[in-house]
Amino acid sequence: MSSHHTDESLPLLSAPADGVPDIVDTPDALAAAVRDLAAGTGAVAVDAERASGIRYGGRAFLIQLRRAGAGTILIDPEALPDLSTVDDALRGAEWVLHASTQDLPCLAERGMRPDALFDTELAARMLDFERFGLAAVVGETLGVRLAKEHSNVDWSRRPLPPDWLTYAALDVELLIEVSDILQAQLQETGKAEFAQQEFDHLLDFTPNVYAEPWRRVQGLGTVKSRRGLARVRSLWTARDRVAAAQDLAPSQILRDRHLIALVGIDARTPDDLRRVPGVPGMDRSARLRWHKALSDADALPEAELPDRRSADAEAPAEVDRNRVKARLDLMKPAVQEVARDLRMPHEVVLTPRHVKTLAGRRTIGDEQAVAAFLAERGARPWQIEATAGVLAAAAAEADRD
């Protein structure tokens, strides 16, 4: 759960009011927790801890819940991978999460999907908070400080240390109170309906799935040839296979910058990789693995080399770059002006990618045409109402020049 820049002068909340509960890690304990959650009332605070950068994938290694009448519940999803009974117990309840897009996918993997949600991070952004990490939002709304020193630890470790469990319990301790305050502020500022549309939209959230995930390697822009791209793809595939087999994050096997370094190496034999500058972990098995990946890429016929343009990229602009630039020079400020009027970040008012794609269309059309374009791309009704008219007007002005 994200949290940064908390006010160190605020009083520190160092322990949950009800103490730290035992971890639920047996079927009997889970059944008892389910009964408590079902008997509870009102919204439920939900959080999940992952081991990003350490373990393969983004699965949850601890799930925290808190509901009135049930207290705080800490569940080990590694011991109890099917949490559909928890999902059943929470049917119809509003879930309160912070930065929900980080947690919804790993919760769904365990069979947990909300019927309604409130995202305290998104609410803080819509209210134009200067900082919107959990600790900052708790400090702004409740005037207390959360200890956050365990936010990036290895949550796959067992047993989990007591101070880590304290941290985890505190993450859901105050979420309901925070959401109540934020909801009141949304009402006062006339943004409650906007926020509700955003929350409803998040119920269907799924992470992006890329047709060519290897193109997300950092430093790919330095690789200019199609043969070089084939080497990146082959190394990425080999690295991902090893990472999955060992349940390690790919960066634990080979960092992106080292992968890119290998792409430029002329290695006739595995031992030629022995002394690649700056690339650690070059034992015999690694040299064999990476050399085979490079050799496989080098053996590909020209027709099987990857295109320079990604299959995941937006469709190319239908007009020349000067026309696109002229439109964007007016369209971006138009959205920013709407954002200033609404007192929201401009990227919350409308995804910048939508503006760029719109600017590249052969014809943009009137407000109704822009509204249809935005709706096709998933913009919410409040976003369309706020921006379709100004975007159409800005584009028309640019096209007149």
Helices and strands as residue ranges (DSSP letters): E 12-13, E 23-24, H 27-39, E 41-50, E 60-68, E 71-75, H 84-89, E 94-97, H 100-109, E 116-119, H 120-126, H 134-142, E 145-146, H 162-173, H 175-188, H 192-202, G 213-216, G 220-222, H 226-246, H 250-253, H 256-263, G 270-273, H 284-298, G 302-304, H 321-342, H 346-349, H 352-359, H 367-376, H 381-400
